């Protein structure tokens, strides 16, 4: 008997057309998902391989550039050669340095002639007048803290042009000054700023051209100080009675304009620029030799500038000399040191600058105390000559000494500027302080003379300490 299946039974025995279609679609979707996952995995691996290749290329490129930079630094850009220590170009820089010091410190150190003239023509006391010269010296030295670094940075020429322009402008404006504050702004501030901008870089530039003959080179350059200290007061003394103060000031301005134009043409730096580095090297003050030397300079210049400014006033107020005669003392004071700005550096090149400045400072102490014994005009002339000798003989050693205790020549400008910056405060406060002591003493110079002598003695003690630290008790040590 044959079984007959119902339609329901048949439906259960085989798949229906709808279910088969769904299964096929599911399988197709699963296959697509699998292909997508494989594609993503493949792309991820490709990206990783690409990153790896890129990193390798970057490292290779960096290594190549590093090697190239190293070769450029060590081969294509060699270190600066040693100083020529002579030759036409080097000695030409000394001549230009002479003109720079002539137009800055020769002019500044002639203020004693202006001090006496202003005291007799302006309704202000001598201690107030001396602030003009003090501000001028303060700015000439103090700005060197920053301008000295400009030489190391390779900016000598623009620095020089700016400074020379400001100084000459101040001198021309001084010619139209009629009151005390006019002179303070022109002769004190403007000429001080201008001279300070170009003085320190110029002097440091000269020292970079020499090694064994550095003392001689600096000594010859600093004779411009003495020459200017004679010529400027002489011009003032001769021309003010003849053509008046205004045209006298203009003549001085034309002298400076001519000299500085020549310097601009011929003076050029030797060392490559040092862009990195601070304007003030504070680590220098951690060196006992440098710190002690600068401290000694402060006390020495404290007394020195008071004496330079008041030496003519002492002649008129105590010895009753006329202005024309007293102003000659300023010329003698500056001129007496002229040959002695060369002799000590010659010896310093052989035995070391510190070994030379020490006996010079000792003689300076003796001469400073002798001012108390001056009672006559001949005695005053003798004192003036000897004071000019020891002052000139010592000051010519300052740049050489700073250079000798500086390890790297490309930092001489910075360290010399720092030393002059400290000295600037001595120049700023010394003359007014001495004048104030004199005023409190009823016009007597005795108190000021004692103060100046004590300050000079303290400076000598500091220099002794520097020599002992540098060379010990060995007399033959070159330092």
C-alpha positions as CSV (number, residue, x, y, z in Angstrom):
1,X,0.0,0.0,0.0
2,X,1.4,3.2,-1.0
3,X,1.7,6.1,1.5
4,X,0.6,9.4,0.5
5,X,2.3,12.4,1.9
6,X,0.4,15.5,2.8
7,X,1.5,18.9,1.6
8,X,2.6,19.7,5.1
9,X,5.0,16.7,5.2
10,X,6.5,17.6,1.9
11,X,7.2,21.1,3.2
12,X,9.3,19.6,6.0
13,X,11.3,17.2,3.8
14,X,13.1,19.9,1.6
15,X,14.0,23.5,1.7
16,X,11.7,26.0,0.4
17,X,12.8,28.4,-2.3
18,X,12.8,31.4,0.2
19,X,15.0,29.8,2.8
20,X,17.6,28.8,0.2
21,X,17.8,32.3,-1.1
22,X,18.4,33.7,2.5
23,X,21.2,31.1,3.1
24,X,22.9,32.1,-0.1
25,X,22.7,35.8,0.8
26,X,24.1,35.2,4.3
27,X,27.0,33.3,2.8
28,X,27.6,36.1,0.4
29,X,27.6,38.7,3.2
30,X,30.0,36.6,5.2
31,X,32.3,36.4,2.3
32,X,32.2,40.1,1.7
33,X,32.9,40.8,5.4
34,X,35.9,38.4,5.2
35,X,37.2,40.3,2.1
36,X,36.8,43.7,3.9
37,X,38.7,42.5,7.0
38,X,41.4,41.1,4.8
39,X,41.6,44.4,2.9
40,X,41.8,46.4,6.1
41,X,44.5,44.1,7.5
42,X,46.4,44.4,4.3
43,X,46.1,48.2,4.3
44,X,47.2,48.4,7.9
45,X,50.3,46.4,7.1
46,X,51.1,48.6,4.1
47,X,50.8,51.7,6.3
48,X,53.1,50.2,8.9
49,X,55.7,49.3,6.2
50,X,55.4,52.9,4.8
51,X,55.9,54.4,8.3
52,X,58.9,52.2,8.8
53,X,60.4,53.2,5.5
54,X,59.7,56.9,6.2
55,X,61.3,56.7,9.6
56,X,64.4,55.0,8.1
57,X,64.6,57.7,5.5
58,X,64.3,60.5,8.1
59,X,67.1,58.9,10.2
60,X,69.3,58.4,7.2
61,X,68.7,62.1,6.1
62,X,69.4,63.3,9.6
63,X,72.7,61.4,9.8
64,X,73.7,62.7,6.3
65,X,72.9,66.3,7.3
66,X,74.7,65.9,10.6
67,X,77.8,64.7,8.8
68,X,77.6,67.5,6.3
69,X,77.2,70.1,9.1
70,X,80.1,68.6,11.0
71,X,82.3,68.8,7.9
72,X,81.2,72.4,7.2
73,X,81.9,73.4,10.8
74,X,85.3,71.7,11.1
75,X,86.6,72.1,7.6
76,X,84.9,74.8,5.6
77,X,84.8,77.2,8.5
78,X,88.1,76.9,10.3
79,X,88.9,78.7,13.5
80,X,90.3,82.2,13.3
81,X,94.1,82.3,12.9
82,X,96.3,83.6,15.7
83,X,96.9,87.3,15.9
84,X,99.3,88.7,13.3
85,X,101.2,90.5,16.1
86,X,102.4,93.1,13.5
87,X,102.2,94.1,9.9
88,X,100.8,97.1,8.2
89,X,97.1,96.3,8.8
90,X,97.6,95.5,12.5
91,X,99.6,98.7,13.2
92,X,97.0,100.7,11.2
93,X,94.4,99.5,13.7
94,X,96.7,100.9,16.5
95,X,96.8,104.2,14.7
96,X,93.0,104.2,14.5
97,X,92.8,103.2,18.1
98,X,94.9,106.3,18.9
99,X,92.4,108.5,17.1
100,X,89.5,106.9,19.0
101,X,91.1,107.4,22.4
102,X,92.2,111.0,21.4
103,X,88.6,111.9,20.6
104,X,87.1,110.2,23.6
105,X,89.4,110.2,26.6
106,X,91.6,113.1,25.4
107,X,88.4,115.1,25.3
108,X,87.0,113.7,28.5
109,X,90.2,114.3,30.5
110,X,90.3,117.9,29.4
111,X,87.2,118.7,31.4
112,X,89.4,120.2,34.1
113,X,89.8,123.2,31.8
114,X,86.0,123.4,31.4
115,X,85.5,122.9,35.2
116,X,87.4,126.0,36.0
117,X,85.7,128.1,33.2
118,X,82.2,127.0,34.2
119,X,82.8,127.6,37.9
120,X,83.8,131.2,37.1
121,X,80.9,131.8,34.7
122,X,77.9,129.8,36.0
123,X,76.0,130.6,39.2
124,X,76.5,127.0,40.6
125,X,79.1,125.6,43.0
126,X,82.1,123.6,41.8
127,X,80.7,120.3,43.1
128,X,77.6,120.8,40.9
129,X,79.7,121.7,37.9
130,X,81.7,118.5,38.3
131,X,78.6,116.4,37.7
132,X,78.8,117.3,34.0
133,X,82.2,115.7,33.7
134,X,81.2,112.8,36.0
135,X,78.1,112.0,33.9
136,X,80.2,112.2,30.7
137,X,82.8,109.7,32.1
138,X,80.1,107.5,33.6
139,X,78.3,107.1,30.3
140,X,81.6,106.7,28.3
141,X,82.6,103.8,30.5
142,X,79.2,102.4,31.5
143,X,77.8,101.9,28.0
144,X,80.9,99.8,27.3
145,X,79.2,97.0,29.2
146,X,76.8,96.6,26.3
147,X,78.8,98.0,23.4
148,X,81.8,95.8,24.0
149,X,79.6,92.7,23.2
150,X,78.6,94.3,19.9
151,X,82.2,93.9,18.7
152,X,82.1,90.2,19.6
153,X,78.8,89.9,17.7
154,X,80.3,91.3,14.5
155,X,78.5,94.7,14.6
156,X,81.5,97.0,14.9
157,X,80.9,99.3,12.0
158,X,77.2,100.1,12.6
159,X,78.0,100.5,16.3
160,X,80.9,102.9,15.5
161,X,78.8,105.0,13.1
162,X,76.0,105.4,15.6
163,X,78.3,106.4,18.5
164,X,80.4,108.8,16.4
165,X,77.2,110.6,15.2
166,X,75.8,111.0,18.7
167,X,79.1,112.3,20.1
168,X,79.7,114.9,17.4
169,X,76.1,116.0,17.5
170,X,76.4,116.6,21.3
171,X,79.5,118.7,20.8
172,X,77.8,120.9,18.2
173,X,74.8,121.3,20.4
174,X,77.1,122.2,23.3
175,X,78.0,125.3,21.3
176,X,74.6,126.8,21.7
177,X,74.3,126.0,25.4
178,X,73.7,128.9,27.7
179,X,72.7,127.3,31.0
180,X,73.9,124.6,33.3
181,X,71.2,122.0,32.3
182,X,72.0,122.7,28.6
183,X,75.6,121.7,29.2
184,X,74.5,118.7,31.3
185,X,72.4,117.3,28.4
186,X,74.9,118.1,25.6
187,X,78.5,117.8,27.0
188,X,77.5,115.4,29.8
189,X,74.8,113.1,28.4
190,X,75.1,113.2,24.6
191,X,78.9,113.1,24.2
192,X,79.1,110.6,27.0
193,X,76.6,108.2,25.3
194,X,78.3,108.6,21.9
195,X,81.8,108.0,23.2
196,X,80.7,105.1,25.2
197,X,79.1,103.4,22.2
198,X,82.3,103.2,20.2
199,X,85.2,103.5,22.7
200,X,85.2,100.0,24.2
201,X,84.6,98.1,21.0
202,X,87.5,100.0,19.3
203,X,90.0,99.4,22.1
204,X,89.1,95.7,22.3
205,X,89.4,95.4,18.5
206,X,93.0,96.6,18.7
207,X,93.9,94.0,21.3
208,X,92.7,91.2,19.0
209,X,95.4,91.9,16.5
210,X,98.3,91.3,18.9
211,X,99.6,88.7,21.3
212,X,103.3,89.1,22.4
213,X,103.2,92.8,21.4
214,X,99.8,93.5,22.8
215,X,101.1,95.7,25.7
216,X,103.1,97.9,23.3
217,X,100.2,98.2,20.9
218,X,97.7,99.2,23.6
219,X,100.3,101.5,25.1
220,X,100.8,103.3,21.8
221,X,97.1,103.6,21.3
222,X,96.5,105.1,24.8
223,X,99.0,107.9,24.1
224,X,96.1,109.4,22.3
225,X,94.7,110.1,25.8
226,X,97.6,112.2,26.8
227,X,97.8,113.9,23.4
228,X,94.1,114.8,23.6
229,X,94.5,115.9,27.2
230,X,97.0,118.4,26.1
231,X,95.5,119.6,22.8
232,X,91.8,120.1,23.9
233,X,92.7,122.2,27.0
234,X,95.1,124.2,24.9
235,X,92.4,124.9,22.3
236,X,89.9,125.9,25.0
237,X,92.5,128.1,26.8
238,X,93.5,129.9,23.6
239,X,90.2,130.2,21.8
240,X,87.6,131.1,24.5
241,X,89.1,134.6,25.1
242,X,89.5,135.1,21.3
243,X,86.3,133.8,19.7
244,X,84.1,132.9,22.6
245,X,82.8,129.6,24.0
246,X,80.3,128.8,21.2
247,X,82.9,128.8,18.4
248,X,85.4,127.1,20.6
249,X,83.0,124.2,21.1
250,X,82.4,124.1,17.3
251,X,86.1,123.9,16.6
252,X,86.4,120.9,19.0
253,X,83.4,119.3,17.2
254,X,85.1,119.7,13.8
255,X,88.3,118.1,15.2
256,X,86.4,115.1,16.3
257,X,84.4,114.8,13.1
258,X,87.5,114.7,11.0
259,X,89.3,112.2,13.2
260,X,86.3,109.8,13.5
261,X,85.7,109.9,9.7
262,X,89.3,108.6,9.2
263,X,88.7,105.8,11.8
264,X,85.5,104.8,10.0
265,X,87.4,104.3,6.7
266,X,90.3,102.2,8.0
267,X,89.3,100.4,11.3
268,X,88.1,96.8,10.7
269,X,87.6,93.8,13.1
270,X,89.6,90.6,12.6
271,X,87.8,87.9,14.4
272,X,84.6,86.2,13.1
273,X,81.4,87.1,14.9
274,X,80.3,85.3,18.0
275,X,76.5,85.5,17.9
276,X,75.8,83.5,21.0
277,X,76.7,84.7,24.5
278,X,75.3,87.2,27.0
279,X,76.1,90.9,27.0
280,X,77.4,90.5,30.6
281,X,79.5,87.5,31.6
282,X,78.6,87.2,35.3
283,X,80.8,84.2,35.6
284,X,83.8,86.5,35.3
285,X,83.1,87.9,38.8
286,X,83.5,84.4,40.2
287,X,87.1,84.5,39.2
288,X,89.1,86.0,42.1
289,X,91.7,87.6,39.8
290,X,89.2,89.4,37.6
291,X,87.0,90.5,40.5
292,X,89.9,91.7,42.6
293,X,91.4,93.7,39.7
294,X,88.1,95.4,38.9
295,X,87.5,96.2,42.5
296,X,91.0,97.8,42.7
297,X,90.2,99.8,39.6
298,X,87.1,101.2,41.2
299,X,88.9,102.7,44.2
300,X,91.8,103.9,42.1
301,X,89.6,105.7,39.6
302,X,87.5,107.1,42.4
303,X,90.4,109.2,43.4
304,X,91.9,109.7,40.0
305,X,88.9,111.5,38.4
306,X,88.5,113.8,41.5
307,X,92.2,114.8,41.1
308,X,91.9,115.4,37.4
309,X,88.9,117.6,37.7
310,X,90.0,119.7,40.7
311,X,93.7,120.1,40.0
312,X,93.2,123.4,38.2
313,X,90.6,124.6,40.8
314,X,93.2,123.9,43.6
315,X,95.5,126.3,41.8
316,X,93.0,129.1,41.5
317,X,91.4,128.7,45.0
318,X,94.4,127.8,47.2
319,X,97.4,129.1,45.3
320,X,95.6,132.1,43.7
321,X,96.7,131.3,40.2
322,X,94.8,133.0,37.3
323,X,92.6,130.8,35.1
324,X,95.0,130.9,32.1
325,X,97.9,129.7,34.3
326,X,95.8,127.1,36.2
327,X,94.5,125.6,33.0
328,X,98.1,124.8,32.0
329,X,98.2,122.4,34.9
330,X,95.6,120.2,33.1
331,X,97.9,120.2,30.0
332,X,100.9,119.2,32.1
333,X,98.9,116.5,34.0
334,X,98.0,114.8,30.7
335,X,101.2,115.5,28.8
336,X,103.5,114.2,31.6
337,X,102.2,110.7,31.2
338,X,102.7,110.5,27.4
339,X,106.1,108.7,27.3
340,X,105.1,106.5,30.3
341,X,102.1,105.1,28.4
342,X,104.7,103.3,26.2
343,X,107.4,102.2,28.6
344,X,105.4,100.1,31.1
345,X,103.7,98.1,28.3
346,X,107.1,97.3,26.8
347,X,108.1,95.8,30.1
348,X,104.7,94.1,30.6
349,X,105.1,92.2,27.4
350,X,108.1,90.5,28.9
351,X,107.2,90.0,32.6
352,X,103.4,90.3,32.6
353,X,101.1,93.3,33.1
354,X,100.2,92.5,36.7
355,X,103.9,92.4,37.7
356,X,104.3,95.9,36.2
357,X,101.1,97.6,37.5
358,X,101.9,96.6,41.1
359,X,105.0,98.9,41.5
360,X,103.3,101.6,39.4
361,X,100.3,101.5,41.9
362,X,102.7,101.7,44.8
363,X,104.3,104.9,43.4
364,X,100.9,106.3,42.8
365,X,100.0,105.8,46.5
366,X,103.1,107.8,47.5
367,X,102.4,110.6,45.1
368,X,98.7,110.8,46.2
369,X,99.7,111.4,49.8
370,X,102.3,114.0,48.8
371,X,99.4,116.3,47.7
372,X,98.9,117.1,51.3
373,X,102.4,118.7,51.5
374,X,101.9,121.1,48.5
375,X,102.1,124.7,49.7
376,X,103.7,126.5,46.8
377,X,103.3,126.9,43.0
378,X,106.7,125.1,42.2
379,X,105.7,122.3,44.5
380,X,102.3,122.0,42.8
381,X,103.9,121.8,39.3
382,X,106.1,118.9,40.6
383,X,103.2,117.1,42.1
384,X,101.2,117.5,38.8
385,X,104.0,116.1,36.7
386,X,104.4,113.0,38.9
387,X,100.7,112.4,39.2
388,X,100.4,112.6,35.4
389,X,103.3,110.1,35.1
390,X,101.8,107.4,37.4
391,X,98.3,107.9,36.2
392,X,99.3,107.5,32.5
393,X,101.6,104.6,33.3
394,X,98.9,102.7,35.0
395,X,95.9,103.4,32.8
396,X,97.7,102.1,29.7
397,X,98.0,98.7,31.4
398,X,94.3,98.3,32.0
399,X,93.2,96.8,28.6
400,X,96.3,94.7,28.5
401,X,95.7,93.2,31.9
402,X,92.0,92.4,31.2
403,X,93.1,90.7,28.0
404,X,95.8,88.7,29.8
405,X,93.3,87.3,32.4
406,X,90.7,86.5,29.7
407,X,90.9,82.9,28.3
408,X,89.2,83.6,24.9
409,X,90.0,86.6,22.8
410,X,86.4,86.7,21.4
411,X,85.2,87.7,24.9
412,X,87.7,90.5,25.5
413,X,85.1,93.1,24.3
414,X,82.6,91.8,26.8
415,X,84.9,91.6,29.8
416,X,86.6,94.9,29.1
417,X,83.2,96.6,28.8
418,X,82.2,95.0,32.2
419,X,85.4,96.4,33.8
420,X,84.8,99.9,32.4
421,X,81.2,99.6,33.5
422,X,82.3,99.1,37.2
423,X,84.8,102.0,36.8
424,X,82.1,104.2,35.5
425,X,80.4,104.4,38.9
426,X,83.7,105.5,40.4
427,X,84.0,108.2,37.8
428,X,80.4,109.2,38.4
429,X,80.6,109.6,42.2
430,X,84.3,110.5,42.7
431,X,84.5,114.1,41.7
432,X,81.1,115.2,43.2
433,X,82.0,113.3,46.5
434,X,85.3,115.0,46.7
435,X,83.7,118.3,46.0
436,X,81.1,117.7,48.7
437,X,83.8,116.9,51.2
438,X,85.6,120.1,50.3
439,X,82.4,122.1,50.7
440,X,81.7,120.6,54.1
441,X,85.3,121.5,55.1
442,X,84.7,125.2,54.4
443,X,86.5,125.2,51.1
444,X,89.6,123.3,52.4
445,X,91.0,120.6,50.2
446,X,92.5,118.6,53.1
447,X,89.6,116.3,53.7
448,X,89.2,115.5,50.0
449,X,93.0,114.9,49.6
450,X,93.0,112.4,52.5
451,X,89.9,110.6,51.1
452,X,91.6,110.3,47.6
453,X,94.8,109.1,49.2
454,X,93.0,106.4,51.2
455,X,91.1,105.2,48.2
456,X,94.4,104.9,46.2
457,X,95.9,102.9,49.1
458,X,93.0,100.5,49.2
459,X,93.3,99.9,45.5
460,X,97.0,99.0,45.9
461,X,96.1,96.5,48.6
462,X,93.6,94.8,46.2
463,X,96.3,94.6,43.5
464,X,98.7,93.0,45.9
465,X,96.0,90.3,46.7
466,X,95.5,89.7,42.9
467,X,99.2,89.3,42.4
468,X,99.5,86.8,45.3
469,X,96.6,84.8,44.0
470,X,97.8,84.8,40.5
471,X,101.5,84.1,41.0
472,X,101.9,83.4,44.7
473,X,105.2,84.4,46.3
474,X,107.2,83.5,43.3
475,X,108.9,86.7,42.2
476,X,109.8,85.3,38.8
477,X,106.2,84.2,37.9
478,X,105.0,86.0,34.7
479,X,101.5,87.3,35.3
